[in-house]
Amino acid sequence: MKKRLGPLLILVAALIIFISSRLAWVTAFSEDDKAGSAANDILGSNWSLELMGVGFLLLAGGLAGFALRKTARRIVGIICALGGAAAAWAPISLLTYGADLERAQNVLRSARENTRAVDVTTISDWAIVTEAETNVAGPILAIFGAALALFGGILLATNPGEDSVKSNKYETLSARVDKLEEDLESSPDSGRVMWDALDADIDPTDFEGGHGGTAGGSGRPS
């Protein structure tokens, strides 16, 4: 269960961070000599550019946590934990110190150069941001997602679980021989079983009548 809990928490954290990135973190009030006063919302993905990158990192890390082997899962857990810690910096700073007017102005102006952005408000080069208010819902949600990613990453790194026997290519020779002997007894005419036995240096003809027992007495390679 712990093996799956870490990646699951990381995936939930990625979803929460994506949702928070679509919320308005800051409302900037600007003055424009030509257009007049305006109130512009700045989304979390624009205020914190690294937010979307961390979200995709966590999404990939959560999926990898289910698919990779033990050692790789540990590494993924550490990376996701660091990603969660990094994602928390911008929202914590915003809630602690408030929205910086110069930064809000730069974000709104630079948004005009991003032709691929959607739902982005902009201001002209001569407009001045006079006031900025912080909308706490988005940053708090991002902090919660970051904390969940941090916890999930640590959980995955410290409890990566064990690899299943089927996926363990270093399965012991004795266990493999025992399995082959069982297969030879139950399916002595199976071509796959015969080839697997020959590959393990077991003579399938020694299992007469579908019962174990060889000329040497065990059917195991010497």
Secondary structure as UniProt FT lines:
FT   HELIX           2..21
FT   STRAND          24..32
FT   TURN            33..35
FT   STRAND          36..43
FT   HELIX           44..47
FT   HELIX           50..67
FT   HELIX           70..97
FT   HELIX           101..110
FT   HELIX           111..113
FT   TURN            115..116
FT   TURN            125..126
FT   STRAND          128..134
FT   HELIX           137..158
FT   TURN            165..167
FT   TURN            169..170
FT   HELIX           173..186
FT   TURN            188..189
FT   HELIX           191..199
FT   TURN            200..201
FT   HELIX           204..206
FT   HELIX           208..210
FT   TURN            215..216
//
